[in-house]
Amino acid sequence: MIRRVRRKGLQASKDSTNTKNAPAVISCLEKTSAFASNEEEEGVIYYESKHEVDWTCLPDDTLVGLFSLLNYRDRASVASVCRTWHCLAYSSSLWNSLDLRAHSLDWDMASSLAGRCAKLQRLKFRGAAAANAIVSLKTRELKDLSGDGCRDLTDAALCMLAARHEALDTLQLGPDCEKITSEAIKMVAICCSNLRCLRLSGLRDVDSEAILALLKHCPNLTELGLIDCGVVDEIALSTATSLRFLSVAGSRIILWSSAAYLWSKTLNLVALDVSRTEITPNDVTCLLTSSKLRILCALNCPILEDASDSVVYHCKDKVLLARFTDLIKGMTAISSWSYQGPGSNGTFLEWRGGKIGQQENISMDLAGWTEWVLSHGLLRIAETNTPGLDSFWLKQGTAVMLSLIKSKQEDVQERGATALATFVVVDDENATVDPARAETVMHGGGIHLLLHLAKSCREGVQSEAAKAIANLSVNAEVAKAVAMEGGISILASLARSPNRWVAEEAAGGLWNLSVGEEHKGAIAEAGAIEALVELALKWPSGGEGVLERAAGALANLAADDKCSMNVATAGGVHALVRLARFCKHEGVQEQVVGFQAARALANLAAHGDSNGNNAAVGREAGALEALVQLTCSNHEGVRQEAAGALWNLSFDDRNREAIAAAGGVEALVALARSCSNGSQGLQERAAGALWGLSVSEANSIAIGLVGGVAPLIALAQSDAEDVHETAAGALWNLAFNPGNALRIVEEEGVPALVCLCSSSHSKMARFMAALALAYMFDGRMDEVATGTVICDGISKTGGLDGARRMAMRHIEAFVQAFSDQQALSVAAALWAPTALQQVADSARIQEAGHLRCSGAEVGRFVMMLRNGSPVLRACAAFALLQFTMPGGRHAVHHVSLLQKNGAGRVLRAAAAATTAPLQAKVFARIVLRNLEHCQTEGLK
């Protein structure tokens, strides 16, 4: 058996092993390698063993050490391997910490976990529902309980948690615990007398009785956080002599003149956080006169900052952390206090040694507490997006956040990464990132730090690091740095995480990176496309964020020809159609998921000439029906992308008919009728989809019958060039049918087409408008119009004859605009190739080479060469010139159709006719030359 181990990977594994069973794990690896023969090749060590390794022979302590390197989800999986592993995987030493924030903890899930949580020490949860279910875990020895998203947490639920977990040492709840009252705090104090650290956020009121109850029943309480609370009783806090760490950050009603005086005289505080409060410079000076206080954190205190020069304190053994002070220097000083050597006489060392309080057992040292309050304070400032802070963020705020993500505290790492993800975004609606802030993070080494954090085994840290990487990657320069640092592979790996939050943020990072054309190939090579497709299939409901990001990334990747094939190969067509079919028809899921799914399908179908994805999308069951249904969405963006997808898909003949069979004609006509006040993109795609469908004469007739002419005429009068161009294309196709031609006249479409033909800045719009008018008045409509009652609109403009004269006049002017009379005369006299080429070059419309005509349409232009109207003969020759010019996308196709129609004889007759207009003669001769050119090329 051959086993490959990279030297660097092995070393990293050894370095990162920090559990109590680490020696056993390393010993196991060393014993295994003793059986191997060494061979080095390109930095890789190969081990060849004559016998298979029998994992059942590994000692129990070694297996427990290996299991400790897995997350709890993987431990649960290995427990199903065999009975021995089942017993070892349930070892209490492996289940001392649990993070359930990414899961919907209910009573059933809690009951199933209860058997392995008897020795659980630390638990994180999210939401009130999870809090209610925690009691079923039977975690009597729980020491540390942390809850996020506690807006709906009630007094009853908190009291139940406290009563069932009397051994709690640390309790953290927030933010916005607005339903928690002082009564619940009193119950916590009575039940959890061992509390050392209590942090509560967002309470409306913390009265004196609650504070006094904490002081009475919790003698070991050394840290208290009452953050973002409405009212805090500062007088009651002045009696809390056991407290060493206190945070009242964001508290709105505190009488600071009284609080500063009382706290400086009566409290034994070593560290105090008053960030985001109305504290004044005098109050800060008063607090800093306390002999015991070492750290005062006062971030974003407006009154203090406006008069910062008046703050006076002795800075040798005290640190003030504020926007106008050097935060990095202050953090360095605090770290030196925390880690002084045994021989130092520093005041803080004396306090830690017991000279200030021999029996005090502080839960956190100064450096750890400082990191915690700074991470919390900076995140709150970033969330409020306070204006005028650019200088602070660029000069020191970013550096502080980067230092925080290097902390040994998981909570601080998470919050630091979240702060980085938040402060760079200056506009959520438009996903706008401040380039200076993003590049400051990059130049400060932040990309490397965040990617290292993303490789952590802790899912909460992974999620926040991936979020920061995703947001920063909106900036093109940062995106390049992320790719160069190997971030694409890391994000691709995280996208496979079974944790929804991790997968969602990783998919978001890939989505932002996939915007850059230079990153798409690397994303495909990293296997990210397969991971994204799996995500799109994995979260059918309740995972709007995951689905939106996965579909958005796939949409970007599908815009690349090669990557679009990879998306299809990986099952992306099925996944995206599934999203389009089953997204809700109301609310956020349709708006975000349906939009991205439709956009992805539109991009997949946009490569019809280079791969088979267009046809593949059409063949996928329910795809066309889903897109047709999405054109009726309440959300404009969804309608726009669905119409765009149908437009691209309509280039395939079978798709075109299937779209019509799925109700696409009626849906798109309704969309065109309703989008007159919509965005330019919606109007363009609605008209474009009808243009694509109308290539089929049956569909063209159906569009006319359901009222599609009038809205297309309205769109043809748009000021937006792209809109009136697609509308002109649709009207050109519709005008091929005599019945539709008459409808265009009746709906006053002639003036609209005349206006396009004469004044549009788009040569293509002018060309197609001229062709539509030529179709309408080449004689076929006259048969349909016979016996038809002429409507008032036509009568007022001179009837059909008046409309015909107007059309002919502008068709002639259009052809003249592309005719150099001198060059035409020379060409007619000499018929020299160079003279003909000069005429062709001046007459050619490059974009017309993308138009593809059917055999019936080519035949109609050939017949038009015999028409009695010299204007129509010149127009027909001009059109055939455009369709057969060498190098045109469909030139060979059109030449083949002309040959099948026997057009050579008609063209020669037109070129030789003495009574024909000069343009018709010369253009016909050029078309003959184009036929000969294609035949010569075919022989080669």
N, C-alpha and C positions, 0 to 999 in steps of 0.2 A: 504494500500500500504506500502511495506517495502522499506526503503531507507537506504543504508549503507554509512557512512561517516567515514573515518579514521581520528582520532584526529590529527595525524601528518600532513596529507594532508590539513586539514582545517586550521591549524596554518600556514602552508607554504603559503596557498592561501592568508591569511590575510597579512602575511609579505610581499608578493610580489605585493600586490595591491598598486600602486603608482599613479594612475590617479586621476584627480580632482573629479571623481565620485565615488572614492573608498568608502567613508562613506556610500553612498547610497547602494552600493553592500553589504557591511558588514551588514548594517541595515536590508536589505532584508533577508539575511541568518539568522540573529538573530530572526526576526519575524516569519520566516518559522519554525525554530526549536522550537518556543514557543508552537506550536500545538502538539509537539511530546512528547512521553514518553521515558525516557532514559533507556537504558539497555546496560551494558558493558560486552563484552565477548571477551577474548583474545586480548585486546587492541582495539577493534572495538566498536564504538557506533552505536546502531541500533535505528532508529526513525520510529515509526509506526504512520501513520496518518489515521484518520477515513475517510477523504475525499481526493479526488484528488486535487492537487494544480492547481489552475486556473492561468496559466501564463499570460492570457490576462488581469488580474487585476493588474499586476505589474505597478508601476508608470513609466512614460516615462524616467525620469532621471535614474532610476534603470536599465532599459533595455539598455540605452545608456552606462551606466557604465559596464554592462556585455559585451556588444558588443565591448567595448574598450579593453577587454582582449583577443579578437580574432584577428587573422591576417586578412588582408584585403580580402583574398580569401574567408575565412569563413564568413566574414561580407557580402560579395556579395551573399553567399549562403542563409544566414538567411533572406536576403531581399526578397526572393521569398516565404516566409512562408505566409505572409498576407500583406494587404495594410498598416497597422500601422507599422509593422516591416520594410516594404519597406521604409517608410518615415524616420523612426528613423535610419535605417542602412545607409541612405544617408546623415545623419547629418554631417555638415562640420567639427565638432570637431573630428569626427572619421577618417577623411581623410586629416589630416595635414601632413602625412608622407607616402611616397610610395617608395618601393624598387622593381624596375622592371628589375633588372639585370638578373634574371633567365628566363625572358620572351622575346620573339621576338616582341618587340613593333613596330607595324606598324600603318598606318593611320587609319585603321578600328578599331583596338583595342584602339587607343588613342581617337578616336571620341566617342566610347562607354563609356570610362571612364570620358570624359570631364564633364558630368553633375554632378559628385560628387567631382571634383577637383578644384572647384572655390576658395577654401580657402587653397589649398595645400601650405605647407610651405617648405617641404623638399622632394627632389626627387633624386633617384639614378637610373642610367641607364647603359647599356653596349652596345657599338658599335655605329658606325656612323649612321646606319640605324635608330636606336632608337632616336638618336639626331635629325634627320630630322623630326621624327613624333611627337616629344615632343610639338611642337607649337600647335598641334591640341588639346592638353589638356586644353588650355586656362587658364593657371595658372599665372595670372597677379601678384598675390601676392607672388609668389615663392621667398623664401629667400636663400635657400641652394640647390645648384645643383652640383651633383657629378657624373662624368662619368668615367667608366672603358673601357679598350679595345678601345682606341680612335686613333688607328694607321691610320685609314682611314678617320678620321674627317677632313674636309676641312675648309679653311677660310670662305667660304660662309656659311657653316652650323653653324659655331661658331658665325659669325656675326648675323645670323638670330636668334639664341638662345639669344644673348645679347639684340637685338632690341626688342624681345617679352617679356623679363623678366628684366625690368629696375629696379625692386626692389631688385635684387639679393644682398645679403649680403656676401655670400661665394660661390666661384666657384672653383671646383677641377676637373682637367682633366688629364688623363694619363693612363698608361705610354705610351711612344713612340708616342707623338703627332707630328710626324715628318712632317706632311703636314701643320701644323699651322705655320704661319709666323708672323713677327712683325706687319704687317698691321692689322691682325685680333685682336691682343692685343690692338692696338690703338682704334679700333672700340669698343671693350669691355669697355675700359676706358671711351669713350664718352657716351655709352649707359647706363652703370651701374655705375653711380656716387656714389652709396651708398656702393660700395664694401668695406668690411673691411678685407677680407681674400681671397687671390688669390694664388692657387697652380697649377702650370703647370709643366708637366714632359715630357722630351724627345724632346723638341724643338731644332731645329738645330741652331737657332740664335735668340737672344733677343737683339736688337740694342738699341742705346741710345734714339731714337725717341719713341720707344715703352715704355721704362721705364719712360721717361719724360712725356709722355701722361698719364700714370697711376698716376704719382705724381700730375699732373695738374688737372685732372678731377675727381680724387678719393681722396678727402682730408681726408677721414676717413680710408684709407688703412693703417692698422697697421701690417698686416702679409703678407709676400710675399714669395712664394716658387718657385724657378726656378731650378728644380731638373733634373739632368742628361741632361742638355742642352749643346749644342756644344760650343757656344760662348755667354758670358754674359758681357755686358759693365760695368766694375767695376767703371769707372769714373762717369757714369750717376747715378749709385746706390748711390754714395757718397752724392748726393743732396737729397736723400730720407729721410729727417729729421723726417717725420711722422712715419716711420717704427719702430716698436719695436721688431718684430720677422722676421728673414730673414733666408732662407735656400737656399744655392747654392750647396747642396750635389751632388757629381758626375759630376759637371760642369767641362768640360775638358780644356777650355782655359780661364784662369784668370791670370792676371799678379799680383801675390800675394804680391810682394814687394810694389807695388803701392797701391793695394787694402787694405792691412793691415794698411798702414799709413793713407790713406784717411778715411777709415771707422772708425778707432779709434779716429780721430779728429773731424769728421763732423757728424757722425750718432748718433742717440739717441738709438741705439740698446740695448735691454736688453738680447736678446738671439740670437745666431748665430749658424748655422749648416754648417760646411765645410767638412763633412764626404766624404770620397772617392775622395779627391782632392789631388793636389800636394803641399799643404801648407807646409811650413818649420817651424822648431822650432822658429826661429827668428820672423817669421810672427805671430805665435801664441802668443809669448811673447808680441809683439807689440799690438795686439788686446786686450790682457788681461790687458793692462795698462789703457784702457779706464775706466773712473770712473763709467760709466753707465752699461757696459756689465757685466752681472751676470753669464751667461751660454755660454760656447763654446763647441759645440759637434763636435768632430773630430775623428769619428770612421773610422778605416781602411784607414788611411793616411800614406802610406809607408815611405815617407821621414821623417815625424814627428816621426814615431815610431822607425825608425832606430837611431835617435838621441834624444830620449825622455828625457834623463838626462839633456839636456841643456835648457829645458823649465822652466822658472822661473816666478812665479806669487804668489800673495798674496791669499792664499786659504780660508781665513776666510769668505769672502763674495762673492767668485767666485767659480765656479765649471767647471772643464775641464772634459768632458766625452770622454774618449779615451780607447783603449784596454789596455793601461798600467796604467790606473787609476782605482780606486775602484768605479765602476758604481753604485752599490747598495747604497754605502755611499753617493755618489753624489745625487742620486735620493731622498734619505731620507732628505738630507739638503735642496733640492729645495722644497720638500713638506712642510718642516717646515717654509720656507720663505712665501709660499703661504697661510699658515693658521695660522699665528701668531695672537695672541690675540690683542684686541683693545688697550691695554696699551703698546704694544711693540714699540720700537724706531728703528726697523730694516729698513734698507735702502729700501728693496723691498716693505715693507708695506707703507713707505712714498710715493714711486712711485705710488703704487696702490691707495693711498689716494689722490693723486693729486699734491704733492709737486714738482714732476718733470713735470707734464703736467696735469693741472686741467681739460682740456676739452677732454683729450684722453679717448677713450672708447675701451679698448682692448678686442678682441673677445675671447681670450683664456688666462688663467692664465699660469704661468710658468710651473707648474706641468703638466698641460694638453698638452702644447706645447712640453715639454720634452718627454712625453710618445709618442707623435705622431712621432717626428723625430727619436726616438730610434726604434720604431716599424718599421718604413720605412727603417732605416739604417741596422738593423739586418736582415731584410728580404732580402735586396739586397745582403748582404754579404753571406747569406745562399744560395741564388739562384746561385751565382757565384761559390759556392763550392770551395772557395779559400783554397789551401793546407796550412798546417802548423798552423791551427787554433784550433787544438784539445784542447790544454791547455786553450785557451780563452773560448771555449764553455763549457768545463767541470768546470772551476773555477768560471766563473761569467756570461758568455753569457746565459746559460740555466736559471739561477736564474732570470736574467733580463727579459727574455721572459715570465717566469711564473708570474712575477709581472705584466707584461703588460696585460696578459689575465684577470687580476683582475681589470683592469681599468674600469671607468664608461663610457668611450668613445667606442661606438660600433665599429668604424673604427679601433681603437687601439686593441680591443679584437680580431677582425677578423685577423688583420695583425700579431698579436702575435701568434695566433693559426696557421696561415699559415707558419710563420717562424719556429715554432716547427715541423710542418709537413715536412718542406723542409730541415732543417739542419741535421736531422737524416739520410736522404737518401744520401748515398755516391756513389751509382751506380744505375741510373735510369733503364738501360737496363736489369739488372739482379735483380732488386728490392732488393738491398742490403742495409741493415740498420746498422749503426754503433752501436754495442751493448753497448759500454760505454756511448755514448750520450743518447741512449734510456733509459738505466737504471738510468742515472743521472736525467732525467725527472721524472721517476717513483719515485725515492727516494726523489725528491724534492716536492712530492705531486702533480705532474702534472696530473696524471690520474684522480684524484678526481676533480681537477679544470676543466679539459677538459670535463669530463662527466657532470659536473654542467653547463658548457657553452653550451653543446649540448642540454640541456633541455630548453634553452632560447626560447622565442616565436619568435625571430628574425631569419629569415631563412638564412641570410648571415652568421650570427654567427654559426648557427647550421651546415652549410655546412663546414666551415673551422675547427670547432672543430671535426666533424666527420672525416675529412681528416687526422687531426693530430692523432686521435685515430687509424685510419686504418694503417697509416704508422708505428706508434710505435708498433702496434700489430704484425708486422713481427717478432719482437723479442719475443721468447717464454716466457721469464719471464714477460715481460710487458703484453703479452696476458693473462697470468694467473691473473695478477693484474686487468686488465680490466674486466675479467669475475667475479672476486671476488667483484669488486666494483659495480656490476649490469650493466656493460656496454653492455652486450648482449641484455638485454631487451630494453635499450635505443636505441641501433642501430636498433633493430627490429622495434621499433616504428617509427624511422626516415626513415626507408626504405619504409614506407607507405606514406611518405610525397608527396603531389602533386607537390612539387618543384623538378624539375629534378636534380638540383645540389645537394640538400640535400639527395635525394634518392640514387644518384650515389655514394656519399662518404660513406653513411651508408652501402650500399651493398658492397663497397670495404672493409669496416671494418669487415663485416661478412665473406667475402671471406678470409681475412687473418686469422681471428680467426678459421675458419673452417678447417684450415690446421692441427690444433692440435686435435688429437683423443679425448682428454678429454673434448673438448668444443662442440662437435657435438650434443651430447644429449641435452645440455643446449640451444643450438641454436634452436633445434626442439621444445623444451618445451616452448620457448619464442614466438612461432608462426612465427619465421623468415622465415621458409620454404614457408609458404603461401604468405608472403610478397614478397619474392624473385620470386616466380612463377608469382605473379601479375605484378611485374616489367617487367618480361620477355614478358608478354603479352601486357603491357601498352605502350611500346615505340617501335613500329615496325620500325620506321625510324627516323633518326636524333638523335638517342640516343645511339650511339655506346658504349659510356662509361658506361651507365647504363646497357646495355645488356651484355657487356663483364663481368662486375663485378657480375651481378646476375647469369649469366650462370656459371661463375667460382666458385662462392660459391656453387651453386647447384651441380656442378661436384664434388667438394670436399665432400659434404654431401652424394652424391650418392655412394661414395666409401664405406660408412658404411652400413652394411646390414639393420639395423633397420631404419636408416634415409632414405635409398633408397626407402623403402616402404612408408615413409611419403611423399617423393617427388612425388612418383607416385600417392598417394591418393590425394594430393593437386593439381593435374592436371599438374604436372611437365613434364610428357611424351609429352603431347600435346604442352606445351609451348616450350620445347626444340626442338621438331621436327619442329615446326613453325619457330624457329630461323634458324635451319639447312636448311630449305626449302627456306626461303625468304631472307637470307643474300645475299648480292651482290656477284657476282662471280669475281669481280675485286676490288682491293683496300683494305682499312683498315678494313671495316666491315667484309669481309670474313675472313681476317687474324685473327682478334681478336674475333669476335662473333662466326663465324663458327668453329674456333678452340675449344672454350670453350663449345659450344653446342655439338660438336662431342665427346669431352672428357666426358661430362656429360652423354651422351647416352651410351658411352662405359662403364662407371662405373655402370650405371643403369642395363646394360645387363650382368654385371659380376657376378651376384648372382643367376645364373640359377637354382642352386640346392636348394636354400633356399626361393625364392619367385618367383612370376610370372612376374616380370618386363621384363625379356628377351622376353617372348612371347608378353607382352603388347606393347613393343616398336615396335616389328614386325607388330602388328595389326594396329598401328596408321597409318592412311592414309598418304602416301607420305614419310614415315620415311626411308624406305630402299632405295627408289629412290634418296632421298636427300643425303644420306650417300655415295651411289655409285657415285653420281655426284661430291661430295666433294673430292673423291680420285683423281680427275683430276684437283684439285686446283693448282694455281701457287705457293702456299705457302706450304712449306714442312711440317710444323707443322700441318696444316689442313689435309693434305693427311695422315699423320701418325695417327692422332686421328680418322679419318674416317675409315681407315683400321682396327684400333684397335676395333672400335665399331662393324664393320662387322665381325671381328673374333669372338668376344664374342657372337654376335647374331647368328652366324652360328652353335652354339651348340644346337639350337632348330631346330628340323627337318623341321617344316613348314617355319621357317625363311630361312633355308638353300636353299630351293627350290625357295622361293620368291626372295632372293638376286640374284640367277642365272637368274630368269625371268626378273629382273630389269636391266640386263646387267652387273651384278657383276663379272661374270667370265672374260669377256673381259676387264673390267676396272681394275681388280686386276692383271691380267696377264700383262697389259700395265704398271701398277705401278711397278710390280716386275722387268720388263724389264728396266724401267727408273731409278730405285733407286740404281743402282750399286755404284754410287758415293754419295749416300745419307747417312743420319745418321744411326747409328746402330738401333735406335728405329724404324725408318721407314722401314728398311730392315726386321727387326724381325716381324713387324706387317703385312707387305705385304705378307711374306711367311706364317705367322700364319693364315691370312685370307684365303689364298689358301688351307692351310692344313684343315681348318674347312670346307670349301666348298667341298673339295675332299673326304670327308667322304661318300658323295653320289656318287655311281658309275657313274651315268649319268653326274654329274658335273665333276667327274674325267676325263671321256672321253672328255668332252667339253674343259677342261683345256688343255688336250693334243692336241686337234685339233686346238686350237687357238694359239699354240706355247708357252704354259706355261712350258714345260719341261726344255728348255735351260736356262731361267732366274733362275729357282729353282736350277739347277745344279751349276750355278754361285754363288748363295747365299750359297749353301752348302759348298762352298770352302772359305767362309768368315773366318776371324781370330776370329770373335766374337762368343763366345760359344752359346749365345741365338739365334743368327741368323742361324748358321748352324744346330742348333737343330730343329728349326721350319721348315727349308728347308728339313731336313731329314724326318720329319714327313709327309710333303706334298709329297715327293718322294715315301715314303712307301705306302701312299694311292694310288698314281698314278700307282705304279708298280703292283698293284693288277690286273689291266687291261692289257692283253697281248700286245695290241697295244701300250699302253704307255710304257710298259716294253721295247719293241723294240725301241721306240723313245729314251728312256734313254740310251740304248746301242749306238744308232746311234749318239747321241749328246755327246758321250764320258763321260757318267755319271758313268760308272762302276769304272774307276779310282777315281773319286770324292767320290763315296760311299765307296770304299775300303779304301781310306785315312781316311774318317770319322770313319769307322768301326775299324780301327787299331790304330789311333792316337788321336782322339778327347778326350779332358778332360771330356767331358760330357758322362756319362754312357748311358743316354737316347739317345743321338745322335748315339752312337756306336750301341746300341740295334736296333734302328729303321733302321739304315743303313744296318745292318745284315739282318733284316726282309725283307727290300726292295730287297736285293740281292737274298734272298731265294725265294721270289715271282717270281723274274725274271727268275730264272733258275730251277724251279721245273717241267719244261716240257711244260707248256702251251704256252710259247712264241714261241716254236719251230714250232707250227702249223701256227702261223702268219708269221713267218720268212721264211717259205717254199715258194720258188718262188720269194722272195723279193731280189732285187739287193742290195748287201752289199756295203755300202758306203766306201769311201777311208779310213776314220778314223778307221773303224772297221777292214778293211783288213790289215792295217799297224800294228795293235796290235794283229794279229793272228786270226781275225774273231770271230764268236760267240763261238767257242770252246776255243779259248784263253781267251776270256772274262769270260767264265764259269769256267775254271780252276782257274783263278785269284780270282773270287768271292768265289769259294768253299774253296780255301786255307785260305782266310781271315775270312770266316764264321766259319770255324773249329777253327782257332786261337782265334776268339772272344769267342766261347763257352768254349774253354779250359781255357781262362783267368778267367772264373767264376767257374772252376771245381777244387776242391781239390781231387787229385787222391787217396790219402790215405783214406780220408773220404768216397769217392765213393766206394772204395774196401770194406771197412768195412760195409757200408750200403748194398751193393750187397750181401755180405756173410750172414748178420744177418737179414736184413729187420727190424731191431728194430726201434721203433718210435724215440728214441733219436738220433740214427745214421742218420735217414732220416732228422730229424730236423736240425742237424748240416750241412748237405749238403744244405738244403733249405736256411738256414741262410747265408751261404757263397755265394750262387748263386743269392740271391734275389737282385733286383734293386728296391729300395723303390719307386722311382718316376714312375715306370712302372705301379703301381697300379692306376694311374690316367688315363691310356689309356682305351678306350672303343672300343671293336671290335663288328662288326656286326655278324649275324648268318653265312653269307657267308664266312667271314674271319675266324671265328672259325672252320667252316667246312673245310676250305682249310688247316688249320694246322692239323686237324685230318687226312685228306687224306695224308698230307706230312709225317705222321708217318708211312705210308705204302710205301713211296717212296724208290726206289732202292738205292738212295744215303744215306749212313750212316751219312754223314754230315748234310743233310737236316732233317733226322729223329731226330738227336740230337738237331738241332736248333728248330724244331717244339715242341719237348718236353720241351725245355728250355723256349720257348715263352709261352706255356700253363701253365707252372709253375708260371711265373710272373703274368699271368692274373687271376689265381685262388687262389693266396696266401690269407689266411684269413686276414681280416683287410683291404684288398685292396678296393678302392672306388667302383669298379665295379665287385668285385669278385663274388657276388651272381648272377649278370646278366650273367657273363661268364659261371658259373657252370650250370645255367639253359639252356643255349644254348648248352653246351656239352651234357647235358642229352637228349635234343631234338634230337641231332645228333646221339644218341646211341654211344657216344664216349667211354663208359666204356669198351666195348668189345675190341675196338682197343687199348685202353691204356693198358689193361691187356695183350694183345698179345705182345705189344711193350715191356712191362716190363719183359715178360717171354722169349722173343726171344733170342736164344742162339747166333745168329750171329750179334745181334744189338750191337752198340757201348755202352760202359759202361754208358756214360752220358745219352743216350736215355733211357736205362733201368731204371736207378735210378730216373731220372727226371719224367718219366712216372709214376713210383710208387708213387712219391710225389704228382703228380697231382691227382691220384686216392685217396690218403689220403685226399687231399683238398676237393674232391667231397664228400667224406664221412663226413668230418667235417662240411661242409655247410648243408648237409642233417640233421645231428644231431642238428645243431643250429636251423634249420627250425622247427624241431619237438618240440623244447623247446618253 
